[in-house]
Amino acid sequence: MGTSERPDEASVEDDIVSLVVPADGGYLNVLRTATAGLAARLQYTTDRIEDLRSAVDEACAMLLVLTPADASLSCRFEISVEQLRIAISAPVKDGAVLPSQTSWAWHVLASQTAEATGEIAGGLATIRMVSLRGKN
């Protein structure tokens, strides 16, 4: 990410796509399709596209069980020369915790991306993933 005044803002050389969908399993196909479309635009191989779709699906599944009724999932894709960064966020119920880093869900994310992290802060859970470009 280039320099900017706030660390959550991308610089002008980055392309950013943001989507907000209801936190309902019926809308996850929208995020999977957007992921596949962006990865195809970046000339990822078919296998890498499917890996990213699966990683986004797994991240959303982790968040859906933590969200209150009528919540939304926010997905932000940041495309830079070197990587595709994906951040998926949702408000969470009081006392909610993300699965253990040793869980199957995290294993899926770690095996299908270059980096996967998660946190809950201020009532909002965020899962971040990084996919390196040019690693076909």
Backbone torsions as a table, in degrees:
resi	resn	phi	psi	omega
1	MET	NA	138.9	178.7
2	GLY	-75.9	178.1	-179.6
3	THR	-75.7	142.4	175.8
4	SER	-155.1	171.3	-177.7
5	GLU	-69.8	-33.9	-180.0
6	ARG	-117.8	141.2	-177.6
7	PRO	-65.9	-20.8	-179.9
8	ASP	-90.9	4.3	176.1
9	GLU	-102.1	136.6	177.5
10	ALA	-90.6	154.4	178.9
11	SER	-79.0	172.5	-176.1
12	VAL	-66.1	-18.6	179.0
13	GLU	-81.0	-7.0	177.6
14	ASP	-95.1	142.9	170.3
15	ASP	-93.4	137.6	-178.4
16	ILE	-128.9	133.8	174.1
17	VAL	-125.2	127.1	178.5
18	SER	-122.8	134.2	177.6
19	LEU	-130.4	142.5	174.5
20	VAL	-127.8	125.5	179.6
21	VAL	-131.7	157.2	174.4
22	PRO	-58.7	144.9	178.7
23	ALA	-78.9	73.8	-177.1
24	ASP	-143.0	134.7	-177.7
25	GLY	-54.4	-27.1	179.3
26	GLY	-65.6	-18.5	-178.5
27	TYR	-100.4	-2.7	-177.4
28	LEU	-65.5	-26.6	178.4
29	ASN	-62.0	-29.4	176.9
30	VAL	-62.4	-45.4	180.0
31	LEU	-70.4	-38.6	176.9
32	ARG	-63.5	-41.8	-179.7
33	THR	-67.0	-41.9	177.3
34	ALA	-61.7	-41.9	178.4
35	THR	-60.3	-47.6	-179.3
36	ALA	-64.0	-41.1	179.3
37	GLY	-63.6	-43.8	178.9
38	LEU	-67.1	-41.8	179.1
39	ALA	-64.3	-38.5	177.3
40	ALA	-65.1	-40.7	177.4
41	ARG	-60.0	-31.5	-180.0
42	LEU	-87.9	7.0	176.9
43	GLN	64.4	35.2	172.9
44	TYR	-69.3	152.7	175.2
45	THR	-70.3	163.8	178.4
46	THR	-57.8	-42.2	178.9
47	ASP	-62.5	-42.4	180.0
48	ARG	-68.3	-35.7	176.2
49	ILE	-61.3	-46.8	179.8
50	GLU	-64.5	-37.0	176.4
51	ASP	-60.9	-45.3	180.0
52	LEU	-66.5	-41.4	176.9
53	ARG	-58.0	-44.7	179.8
54	SER	-64.9	-40.6	179.3
55	ALA	-64.2	-44.0	178.0
56	VAL	-62.9	-42.5	178.6
57	ASP	-60.9	-43.8	-179.9
58	GLU	-65.7	-42.6	178.5
59	ALA	-62.0	-44.1	179.4
60	CYS	-64.1	-40.3	178.8
61	ALA	-61.4	-39.3	177.4
62	MET	-62.0	-40.5	-176.8
63	LEU	-75.9	-36.0	-176.0
64	LEU	-58.5	-35.4	-178.5
65	VAL	-74.5	-12.0	-178.0
66	LEU	-100.5	-12.6	-171.5
67	THR	-87.3	147.2	173.9
68	PRO	-75.0	167.2	176.8
69	ALA	-58.7	147.4	178.0
70	ASP	65.7	21.1	177.4
71	ALA	-82.9	171.1	177.0
72	SER	-125.3	151.1	171.0
73	LEU	-101.2	131.5	175.7
74	SER	-110.4	129.0	-179.8
75	CYS	-123.9	127.4	-178.7
76	ARG	-122.3	122.4	176.9
77	PHE	-106.8	125.3	175.9
78	GLU	-116.6	118.9	-177.6
79	ILE	-106.2	120.7	175.3
80	SER	-123.8	178.1	-178.3
81	VAL	-60.2	-36.6	-173.0
82	GLU	-98.8	-22.9	-173.5
83	GLN	-156.3	162.7	170.4
84	LEU	-111.8	119.4	178.7
85	ARG	-107.1	133.4	-179.3
86	ILE	-124.2	128.4	175.5
87	ALA	-125.8	123.7	178.6
88	ILE	-117.2	126.2	-175.6
89	SER	-129.2	153.0	175.6
90	ALA	-158.5	147.0	172.6
91	PRO	-66.9	150.6	-177.9
92	VAL	-124.0	157.6	175.7
93	LYS	-67.4	154.7	176.0
94	ASP	-56.5	135.4	177.7
95	GLY	80.2	1.9	-178.6
96	ALA	-69.0	146.2	175.9
97	VAL	-134.9	147.6	175.1
98	LEU	-72.3	155.4	176.6
99	PRO	-59.3	157.5	177.9
100	SER	-59.2	147.1	178.1
101	GLN	-63.0	-13.1	178.1
102	THR	-95.8	3.5	-178.8
103	SER	-73.5	164.2	178.0
104	TRP	-60.2	-40.6	-179.1
105	ALA	-57.5	-45.6	179.0
106	TRP	-70.0	-32.9	175.8
107	HIS	-60.8	-43.6	178.1
108	VAL	-60.0	-49.5	-179.0
109	LEU	-61.2	-44.3	-177.8
110	ALA	-66.8	-33.3	-177.9
111	SER	-81.2	-18.5	-175.5
112	GLN	-109.1	0.7	177.8
113	THR	-137.5	164.9	177.5
114	ALA	-74.6	-27.2	-178.0
115	GLU	-157.4	140.5	175.5
116	ALA	-143.1	129.1	179.1
117	THR	-137.9	160.8	177.9
118	GLY	-148.7	153.3	177.7
119	GLU	-156.9	156.8	170.5
120	ILE	-122.0	123.8	179.3
121	ALA	-147.0	132.8	176.9
122	GLY	59.0	34.5	178.4
123	GLY	78.3	10.3	-178.7
124	LEU	-125.0	125.5	175.6
125	ALA	-96.1	136.9	178.5
126	THR	-133.7	130.9	173.1
127	ILE	-114.1	126.2	-178.4
128	ARG	-115.4	137.6	178.5
129	MET	-132.3	148.3	177.4
130	VAL	-126.5	132.4	174.0
131	SER	-121.8	124.5	-179.1
132	LEU	-79.4	135.6	178.7
133	ARG	-82.9	153.5	176.4
134	GLY	78.5	10.0	-180.0
135	LYS	-103.1	47.5	-178.3
136	ASN	-80.7	NA	NA
